[in-house]
Amino acid sequence: MTTTNYDVIIVGAGAAGLAAARVLQRHGKKVAIVEASSSIGGRAKTIEAWGHNCDLGAHWLHYGTRNVFLHYANALSDSNYELIQLNDDYMPFDVENVNLHSDSRVSILNQDASNFKQRLRHVENIFAGDVGFRAAGNYFSTNSQHRLLSQFYVNSVLHGYEPDLQSAKDEWDDSIGLVIGNFDMGKEWSRYSNSDYQSSPWNTEYNPDHVCKNGYGNLLKRSAIDLFDGTKVNPVKLIKQTVVKIIDVRNDQVKVITNKNEELQAESCIVTVSNGVHNSGPSSVSHIKIGGWTDRHTEIYQNVPMGHYGRVILNLGQDIFEIGEHKYAFIKINNNSNELQALTDGILFITNVFGSNIVYADVGGMLAENLVDKNIPLLENKIIQKIQVSIKKMTGKDISLNKNNIISTGWSKNPFTLGSFASANPKTDDREHLFSDEFSVINDRIFFAGEAHHKTDWATVSGAHQSGCKTAQELLEKIFRITALKDNCYTNRHLANEYDKPNDCKYLNDSI
């Protein structure tokens, strides 16, 4: 067994791992990133298909100016990384209107969209305003009664009963439950928790979402391109297609053993894998045996499982919905329905992505968990068939799908993600332990970072980035007694200044 020495080993080359590597590199540390897949970026992945850049994973730059990558993209001044601001244009299709004349159908659809948005804003304001705070109390309080009361409040609103307002259930509430449950957090709204709505990108009217013309995955790659530049001093070592199997501390050194029977040694280690991997059992190919991991660690991570979100990318060759670019089209859920109908019709169509005839068909919750089944050909998958049925119900048009015009993701079945982003168990709703000293570091040497570890922006790429920076700073102070620079790459407005802007920046280095 060969042994290679570093100052710090990072497990995972997603946003958190890349951010941590930059902070450590800036402070002169020899860093290696061990990545199980063939490329960097984690769940932010963009591919080229049919002449367009398509996001297989993260698509939205959430939280407006709070998002570090918004400032980075704007500072690039490169049209390939142009950002487009979205307006949350949800378009609820009432299938009973499909046979109406097109002008009448469009008029009703626009009015329904206005009514839906008005109710959605009302629910957001309840959660975010005085009424919500009175019910929720302080989420990070140790008073369990506060959390239970807040959880009661969330469920009450979603089931049409507002404790302080005594208002009746609105006709749009089931559809809103679909949007903020399945589509925002990757779970059915009956499994929605207080922590989930704390994380959801509320008030997008004031902090609008954006999308990157070149793809979020490509933007993340572009931000990290110089980390591995061998012509510069102290490049980060990227070890791809290598799975970490054991992490342990021996004689004040961290030992990392991979599936290739290689041993890496360092002063410290940062683990940035998904909570899905942390929650996987010993039989999983991605399972990591971590020295010092206890049953209590397992319990804490199981309280923050993964949400499930999937995407089917369709090249339909025509403007099938005829409602414009980047609209969110879905079938209105009738109040008389039950959750089964939401599961059946719960598909969010993102129309005319970047002005093309490409449509994203997004699914959340149980639908996404079953999106990819290796034992079933993709075109025979029942969810793919549901997409065809849904489009027929919404537009009256038949579409033809074949292996040449469809691409599907499978984050929930990918053994190195086992889900899309962190969620929370509504029965326990216990995230704050992830941030405590007891569970954020093991044996004073093994640190943890990732989107699940950010207190407010979890389930986002920006949150993962900020978590990686913060963890690297803590590591520098605890292990190397170095006070980390406070104005470097982790702050929103300074990130872009950390990178050179080569003339060929539109060409991403896909070899890394």
C-alpha positions as CSV (number, residue, x, y, z in Angstrom):
1,M,0.0,0.0,0.0
2,T,1.4,3.4,-1.1
3,T,1.2,6.4,1.3
4,T,1.0,10.0,0.1
5,N,1.2,12.9,2.5
6,Y,-0.8,16.2,2.5
7,D,-1.8,18.9,4.9
8,V,-5.5,18.4,4.3
9,I,-7.5,15.8,2.5
10,I,-11.0,16.8,1.2
11,V,-13.5,14.1,0.4
12,G,-15.8,15.3,-2.4
13,A,-15.3,17.9,-5.2
14,G,-18.7,19.6,-5.0
15,A,-19.2,23.2,-4.2
16,A,-18.2,22.7,-0.5
17,G,-15.1,20.8,-1.3
18,L,-13.9,23.3,-3.9
19,A,-14.5,26.2,-1.6
20,A,-12.7,24.6,1.3
21,A,-9.8,23.8,-1.1
22,R,-9.5,27.5,-2.2
23,V,-9.4,28.8,1.4
24,L,-6.7,26.2,2.4
25,Q,-4.7,26.8,-0.8
26,R,-4.7,30.5,-0.2
27,H,-3.1,29.8,3.2
28,G,-0.3,27.7,1.7
29,K,-1.6,24.3,2.5
30,K,-1.0,21.2,0.4
31,V,-4.5,19.9,-0.4
32,A,-5.8,16.8,-2.1
33,I,-9.5,16.3,-3.1
34,V,-10.7,12.8,-3.5
35,E,-13.7,12.6,-5.8
36,A,-15.7,9.4,-6.6
37,S,-17.0,10.6,-10.0
38,S,-15.1,11.6,-13.2
39,S,-15.5,15.4,-12.8
40,I,-15.9,18.2,-10.3
41,G,-19.1,20.0,-9.4
42,G,-21.1,17.4,-7.5
43,R,-24.8,17.8,-7.9
44,A,-24.2,21.0,-10.0
45,K,-23.7,19.4,-13.3
46,T,-24.2,20.8,-16.8
47,I,-24.1,18.9,-20.1
48,E,-24.3,19.9,-23.7
49,A,-27.3,18.4,-25.5
50,W,-28.8,19.4,-28.9
51,G,-26.5,22.4,-29.1
52,H,-27.6,23.8,-25.7
53,N,-26.2,23.7,-22.1
54,C,-28.6,21.8,-19.9
55,D,-28.5,21.5,-16.1
56,L,-28.8,18.0,-14.9
57,G,-28.7,19.1,-11.3
58,A,-28.7,22.5,-9.6
59,H,-30.4,25.0,-12.0
60,W,-31.4,28.1,-9.9
61,L,-29.1,30.6,-8.2
62,H,-31.4,31.0,-5.2
63,Y,-31.6,34.0,-2.7
64,G,-30.7,36.8,-5.1
65,T,-27.8,38.9,-3.8
66,R,-27.2,36.5,-1.0
67,N,-25.9,34.0,-3.5
68,V,-22.1,34.2,-3.9
69,F,-22.2,32.9,-7.5
70,L,-24.5,35.7,-8.6
71,H,-21.7,38.2,-7.8
72,Y,-19.1,36.0,-9.4
73,A,-21.0,35.6,-12.7
74,N,-21.7,39.4,-12.9
75,A,-18.0,40.2,-12.3
76,L,-16.9,37.9,-15.1
77,S,-18.5,40.3,-17.7
78,D,-18.7,37.3,-20.1
79,S,-21.9,36.9,-22.1
80,N,-21.5,33.1,-21.9
81,Y,-22.2,33.4,-18.2
82,E,-25.0,35.9,-18.4
83,L,-27.6,35.6,-15.7
84,I,-31.3,35.8,-16.3
85,Q,-33.6,36.9,-13.5
86,L,-36.7,34.9,-13.1
87,N,-40.1,36.0,-11.8
88,D,-41.7,32.9,-10.4
89,D,-44.1,32.6,-13.3
90,Y,-46.2,29.6,-12.1
91,M,-48.8,28.6,-14.7
92,P,-51.4,26.2,-13.3
93,F,-53.2,24.4,-16.0
94,D,-56.8,23.4,-15.3
95,V,-57.2,20.3,-17.4
96,E,-60.9,20.9,-17.7
97,N,-60.1,23.8,-20.0
98,V,-57.9,21.9,-22.5
99,N,-60.6,21.9,-25.2
100,L,-61.5,25.5,-25.0
101,H,-60.6,27.9,-27.8
102,S,-56.9,28.9,-27.5
103,D,-57.7,32.6,-26.7
104,S,-60.1,31.6,-23.9
105,R,-57.7,29.0,-22.6
106,V,-54.9,31.5,-22.4
107,S,-57.0,34.2,-20.8
108,I,-58.2,31.7,-18.1
109,L,-54.6,30.5,-17.6
110,N,-53.2,34.0,-17.1
111,Q,-56.0,34.8,-14.6
112,D,-55.4,31.5,-12.7
113,A,-51.6,32.3,-12.7
114,S,-52.3,35.7,-11.1
115,N,-54.7,34.1,-8.5
116,F,-52.2,31.4,-7.7
117,K,-49.3,33.8,-7.2
118,Q,-51.4,36.1,-5.0
119,R,-52.2,33.1,-2.7
120,L,-48.6,31.9,-2.8
121,R,-47.4,35.4,-1.6
122,H,-50.1,35.3,1.1
123,V,-48.8,32.0,2.4
124,E,-45.2,33.2,2.2
125,N,-46.0,36.3,4.1
126,I,-47.7,34.2,6.8
127,F,-44.6,32.1,7.2
128,A,-42.2,35.1,7.1
129,G,-44.3,37.8,8.8
130,D,-45.4,38.5,12.3
131,V,-48.0,35.8,12.4
132,G,-45.4,33.2,11.4
133,F,-42.8,34.3,13.9
134,R,-45.3,34.3,16.7
135,A,-46.2,30.7,15.9
136,A,-42.7,29.6,15.0
137,G,-40.7,31.3,17.7
138,N,-36.9,31.0,17.2
139,Y,-36.1,27.9,15.1
140,F,-32.6,27.6,16.7
141,S,-34.0,27.8,20.2
142,T,-33.4,24.7,22.3
143,N,-37.1,24.9,23.4
144,S,-38.7,21.9,21.8
145,Q,-42.1,23.5,22.3
146,H,-41.2,26.3,19.9
147,R,-40.3,23.7,17.2
148,L,-43.4,21.7,17.8
149,L,-45.6,24.8,17.6
150,S,-43.9,25.9,14.4
151,Q,-44.4,22.5,12.9
152,F,-48.1,22.7,13.8
153,Y,-48.3,26.0,12.1
154,V,-46.7,24.8,8.9
155,N,-49.0,21.8,8.7
156,S,-52.1,24.0,9.6
157,V,-51.5,26.4,6.8
158,L,-50.9,23.7,4.2
159,H,-54.1,22.0,5.3
160,G,-56.1,25.2,5.0
161,Y,-56.3,26.3,8.6
162,E,-54.4,29.4,9.7
163,P,-54.4,29.4,13.5
164,D,-54.2,33.2,13.9
165,L,-56.3,34.2,10.9
166,Q,-59.1,31.6,11.0
167,S,-59.3,31.7,7.2
168,A,-60.9,29.0,5.1
169,K,-58.9,26.8,2.8
170,D,-58.2,28.4,-0.6
171,E,-58.7,26.6,-3.9
172,W,-54.9,26.9,-4.6
173,D,-53.6,25.5,-1.4
174,D,-53.1,21.9,-2.7
175,S,-51.2,23.3,-5.7
176,I,-49.1,25.4,-3.3
177,G,-48.4,22.4,-1.3
178,L,-47.1,20.7,-4.4
179,V,-44.9,23.7,-5.3
180,I,-43.3,24.3,-1.9
181,G,-43.2,20.6,-1.0
182,N,-42.4,18.5,-4.1
183,F,-40.7,21.2,-6.1
184,D,-38.9,23.3,-3.5
185,M,-37.8,20.6,-1.1
186,G,-38.1,17.3,-3.0
187,K,-40.8,15.8,-0.7
188,E,-44.5,15.6,-0.4
189,W,-46.0,18.4,1.7
190,S,-47.3,15.9,4.2
191,R,-43.6,15.3,5.1
192,Y,-42.7,19.0,5.0
193,S,-41.1,20.4,8.2
194,N,-40.4,23.7,9.9
195,S,-36.7,23.4,8.8
196,D,-37.8,23.0,5.2
197,Y,-39.7,26.2,5.1
198,Q,-36.8,27.9,6.8
199,S,-34.7,26.8,3.9
200,S,-37.1,27.3,1.1
201,P,-36.4,30.3,-1.1
202,W,-39.3,32.4,0.2
203,N,-39.9,36.0,-0.9
204,T,-38.4,35.6,-4.3
205,E,-40.2,38.8,-5.1
206,Y,-37.5,40.6,-3.2
207,N,-34.6,38.1,-3.6
208,P,-35.3,36.7,-7.1
209,D,-33.9,33.5,-8.5
210,H,-31.5,33.6,-11.4
211,V,-30.3,31.1,-14.0
212,C,-27.0,31.0,-15.8
213,K,-27.1,30.9,-19.6
214,N,-24.1,28.6,-19.7
215,G,-25.4,26.3,-16.9
216,Y,-24.9,26.4,-13.1
217,G,-22.5,23.4,-13.3
218,N,-20.4,25.2,-15.8
219,L,-20.4,28.4,-13.7
220,L,-19.2,26.4,-10.7
221,K,-16.5,24.7,-12.8
222,R,-15.4,28.1,-14.1
223,S,-15.0,29.4,-10.6
224,A,-12.7,26.5,-9.7
225,I,-10.6,26.2,-12.9
226,D,-7.4,27.7,-11.4
227,L,-7.4,25.5,-8.3
228,F,-5.8,22.6,-10.3
229,D,-3.5,24.7,-12.6
230,G,-0.2,22.9,-12.5
231,T,1.7,26.0,-13.7
232,K,0.8,27.9,-10.5
233,V,2.3,27.6,-7.1
234,N,0.8,24.9,-4.8
235,P,-2.0,23.5,-7.1
236,V,-4.6,21.3,-5.5
237,K,-4.3,17.6,-6.3
238,L,-7.5,16.2,-7.7
239,I,-7.9,12.4,-7.4
240,K,-10.9,11.4,-9.6
241,Q,-12.9,8.2,-9.8
242,T,-11.6,7.2,-6.4
243,V,-13.9,6.2,-3.5
244,V,-12.9,6.8,0.1
245,K,-13.6,3.7,2.2
246,I,-12.0,4.4,5.6
247,I,-11.1,7.6,7.5
248,D,-9.4,7.3,10.9
249,V,-7.1,9.2,13.2
250,R,-3.9,7.6,14.3
251,N,-1.1,9.3,16.2
252,D,-2.5,12.8,15.5
253,Q,-2.6,12.0,11.7
254,V,-5.7,11.3,9.6
255,K,-5.4,8.2,7.5
256,V,-7.6,7.9,4.4
257,I,-7.9,4.6,2.6
258,T,-9.4,4.3,-0.9
259,N,-11.0,1.6,-2.9
260,K,-7.8,1.4,-4.9
261,N,-5.9,0.3,-1.7
262,E,-4.1,3.7,-1.6
263,E,-3.4,5.4,1.8
264,L,-3.4,9.2,2.0
265,Q,-2.2,10.8,5.2
266,A,-2.8,14.4,6.4
267,E,-3.0,16.6,9.4
268,S,-6.7,16.9,9.0
269,C,-9.6,16.0,6.7
270,I,-12.9,17.6,5.5
271,V,-15.7,15.3,4.5
272,T,-18.2,17.0,2.1
273,V,-20.3,14.0,1.0
274,S,-24.1,14.2,0.9
275,N,-26.2,13.2,3.8
276,G,-27.4,10.4,1.6
277,V,-24.0,8.9,1.7
278,H,-23.7,9.5,5.4
279,N,-27.0,7.6,5.9
280,S,-26.0,4.7,3.6
281,G,-25.3,1.4,5.2
282,P,-22.1,-0.7,5.1
283,S,-23.3,-2.5,2.0
284,S,-23.4,0.7,-0.1
285,V,-20.4,1.2,-2.4
286,S,-20.2,4.8,-1.2
287,H,-20.3,4.0,2.6
288,I,-17.3,5.5,4.5
289,K,-16.2,4.0,7.8
290,I,-15.2,6.9,9.9
291,G,-13.2,6.4,13.1
292,G,-15.0,7.9,16.1
293,W,-18.5,7.8,14.4
294,T,-21.1,6.8,16.9
295,D,-24.7,5.7,17.0
296,R,-25.6,9.3,18.0
297,H,-23.9,10.6,14.7
298,T,-26.1,8.1,12.8
299,E,-29.2,9.3,14.6
300,I,-28.4,13.0,13.9
301,Y,-27.8,12.5,10.2
302,Q,-30.9,10.3,9.8
303,N,-32.9,13.2,11.1
304,V,-31.7,15.2,8.1
305,P,-32.3,12.8,5.2
306,M,-32.2,13.7,1.5
307,G,-35.0,15.2,-0.5
308,H,-35.6,13.7,-3.9
309,Y,-35.7,15.8,-7.0
310,G,-35.3,14.6,-10.6
311,R,-35.3,16.1,-14.1
312,V,-36.2,14.8,-17.5
313,I,-34.9,17.0,-20.3
314,L,-37.0,16.9,-23.4
315,N,-36.1,18.2,-26.9
316,L,-39.6,18.5,-28.3
317,G,-38.7,20.4,-31.5
318,Q,-41.6,22.8,-31.0
319,D,-43.1,25.3,-28.5
320,I,-45.4,22.8,-27.0
321,F,-46.9,25.0,-24.2
322,E,-46.9,28.3,-26.0
323,I,-46.6,30.4,-22.8
324,G,-43.1,31.8,-23.2
325,E,-39.6,31.2,-21.8
326,H,-38.8,29.8,-18.4
327,K,-42.4,29.5,-17.2
328,Y,-43.4,26.9,-14.6
329,A,-46.3,24.9,-15.9
330,F,-48.1,22.2,-13.9
331,I,-51.5,20.7,-13.6
332,K,-53.7,22.3,-11.0
333,I,-54.4,20.0,-8.1
334,N,-58.1,19.9,-7.2
335,N,-59.0,20.4,-3.6
336,N,-61.1,17.2,-3.8
337,S,-58.1,15.2,-4.7
338,N,-55.8,13.3,-2.3
339,E,-52.0,13.0,-2.3
340,L,-52.2,10.2,-4.8
341,Q,-53.3,12.7,-7.5
342,A,-50.5,15.0,-6.6
343,L,-48.1,12.1,-7.1
344,T,-49.7,11.3,-10.4
345,D,-49.9,14.9,-11.8
346,G,-47.0,16.4,-9.8
347,I,-44.7,17.3,-12.7
348,L,-43.3,20.8,-13.1
349,F,-42.5,21.8,-16.7
350,I,-39.9,24.5,-17.2
351,T,-40.8,25.8,-20.6
352,N,-38.6,27.0,-23.5
353,V,-35.4,26.9,-21.5
354,F,-33.3,29.9,-22.6
355,G,-35.5,30.5,-25.5
356,S,-35.1,27.0,-27.0
357,N,-37.6,24.2,-27.6
358,I,-36.1,22.3,-24.7
359,V,-38.4,21.6,-21.7
360,Y,-37.3,20.4,-18.3
361,A,-39.9,18.1,-16.7
362,D,-39.1,18.2,-13.0
363,V,-40.4,15.8,-10.4
364,G,-40.0,15.8,-6.6
365,G,-40.6,13.4,-3.7
366,M,-41.6,9.8,-4.4
367,L,-41.8,10.3,-8.1
368,A,-38.2,11.4,-8.2
369,E,-37.1,8.5,-6.1
370,N,-38.3,6.1,-8.8
371,L,-37.3,8.2,-11.8
372,V,-34.4,5.9,-12.8
373,D,-34.6,2.1,-12.6
374,K,-31.7,0.2,-14.2
375,N,-34.0,-2.8,-14.6
376,I,-36.5,-0.8,-16.8
377,P,-35.7,0.9,-20.1
378,L,-36.1,4.6,-19.8
379,L,-38.9,4.9,-22.3
380,E,-40.9,2.2,-20.4
381,N,-40.5,4.0,-17.1
382,K,-44.0,4.9,-15.8
383,I,-42.9,8.4,-14.9
384,I,-41.8,9.1,-18.5
385,Q,-45.2,7.9,-19.6
386,K,-46.8,10.2,-17.0
387,I,-45.0,13.1,-18.6
388,Q,-46.5,12.3,-22.0
389,V,-50.0,12.0,-20.4
390,S,-49.6,15.3,-18.5
391,I,-48.6,17.2,-21.6
392,K,-51.6,15.8,-23.4
393,K,-53.9,16.8,-20.5
394,M,-52.4,20.3,-20.4
395,T,-52.1,21.1,-24.1
396,G,-54.2,18.6,-26.0
397,K,-51.1,17.6,-28.0
398,D,-49.5,14.3,-28.4
399,I,-45.7,14.1,-28.1
400,S,-43.3,11.5,-29.3
401,L,-40.4,10.5,-27.1
402,N,-37.4,8.4,-28.1
403,K,-33.9,7.9,-27.0
404,N,-32.7,10.8,-29.2
405,N,-34.9,13.5,-27.6
406,I,-34.9,12.6,-23.9
407,I,-32.3,12.7,-21.1
408,S,-33.0,11.7,-17.5
409,T,-31.2,12.3,-14.2
410,G,-31.0,9.8,-11.4
411,W,-29.6,11.5,-8.2
412,S,-31.6,9.4,-5.9
413,K,-30.2,6.2,-7.4
414,N,-26.7,7.5,-7.8
415,P,-24.7,5.7,-5.0
416,F,-22.5,8.8,-4.5
417,T,-25.4,11.2,-3.8
418,L,-28.4,9.0,-2.9
419,G,-30.7,12.1,-3.1
420,S,-30.7,15.6,-4.4
421,F,-30.3,17.9,-1.4
422,A,-30.8,17.8,2.4
423,S,-34.3,17.7,3.8
424,A,-35.5,17.4,7.4
425,N,-37.5,14.8,9.3
426,P,-40.8,16.5,10.4
427,K,-41.1,14.2,13.4
428,T,-37.8,15.3,14.9
429,D,-36.9,18.5,12.9
430,D,-33.5,18.5,14.6
431,R,-30.9,20.1,12.3
432,E,-29.0,22.3,14.8
433,H,-27.0,19.4,16.1
434,L,-25.2,19.3,12.7
435,F,-23.7,22.7,13.7
436,S,-22.6,21.8,17.2
437,D,-18.9,21.2,18.0
438,E,-19.9,17.7,19.1
439,F,-21.0,16.6,15.6
440,S,-19.2,19.0,13.3
441,V,-15.8,17.6,14.0
442,I,-14.7,14.1,15.1
443,N,-11.5,13.4,17.1
444,D,-10.5,17.0,16.6
445,R,-9.2,16.2,13.1
446,I,-12.2,15.1,10.9
447,F,-14.4,18.0,9.9
448,F,-17.7,18.1,8.0
449,A,-19.1,20.6,5.4
450,G,-21.7,20.7,2.7
451,E,-25.1,22.2,1.9
452,A,-26.7,20.4,4.8
453,H,-24.3,22.2,7.2
454,H,-25.3,25.7,6.3
455,K,-27.7,27.2,8.8
456,T,-29.9,29.2,6.5
457,D,-28.9,28.5,2.8
458,W,-28.9,24.7,3.0
459,A,-30.1,22.7,0.0
460,T,-28.3,25.3,-2.3
461,V,-25.0,25.4,-4.1
462,S,-24.2,28.8,-2.5
463,G,-24.9,27.4,1.0
464,A,-22.5,24.5,0.2
465,H,-19.8,27.0,-0.9
466,Q,-20.2,29.1,2.3
467,S,-20.1,26.0,4.5
468,G,-16.9,24.8,2.8
469,C,-15.2,28.2,3.4
470,K,-16.3,28.4,7.0
471,T,-15.2,24.8,7.8
472,A,-11.8,25.5,6.2
473,Q,-11.3,28.6,8.3
474,E,-12.2,26.7,11.5
475,L,-9.8,23.9,10.5
476,L,-6.9,26.5,9.9
477,E,-7.5,28.0,13.4
478,K,-7.9,24.7,15.3
479,I,-5.2,22.5,13.5
480,F,-2.7,25.0,12.2
481,R,-3.3,27.9,14.6
482,I,-3.7,30.2,11.6
483,T,-6.2,33.0,11.7
484,A,-7.9,32.7,8.4
485,L,-8.3,35.8,6.1
486,K,-11.8,37.1,6.5
487,D,-12.0,39.0,3.2
488,N,-11.1,36.3,0.8
489,C,-13.1,33.9,-1.4
490,Y,-16.0,33.1,1.0
491,T,-17.5,36.6,1.0
492,N,-20.0,37.5,-1.8
493,R,-18.4,40.5,-3.2
494,H,-14.8,39.3,-3.0
495,L,-15.2,35.9,-4.7
496,A,-15.0,37.2,-8.3
497,N,-11.8,39.1,-7.5
498,E,-10.0,35.9,-6.7
499,Y,-9.9,34.7,-10.2
500,D,-8.1,35.6,-13.4
501,K,-10.3,36.3,-16.4
502,P,-8.5,34.7,-19.4
503,N,-9.6,35.6,-22.9
504,D,-10.8,32.1,-23.4
505,C,-12.8,31.9,-20.2
506,K,-15.8,30.7,-22.2
507,Y,-14.0,27.4,-22.7
508,L,-14.2,25.4,-19.5
509,N,-11.5,23.0,-18.7
510,D,-13.5,19.8,-18.9
511,S,-10.4,17.7,-18.4
512,I,-10.3,18.4,-14.7
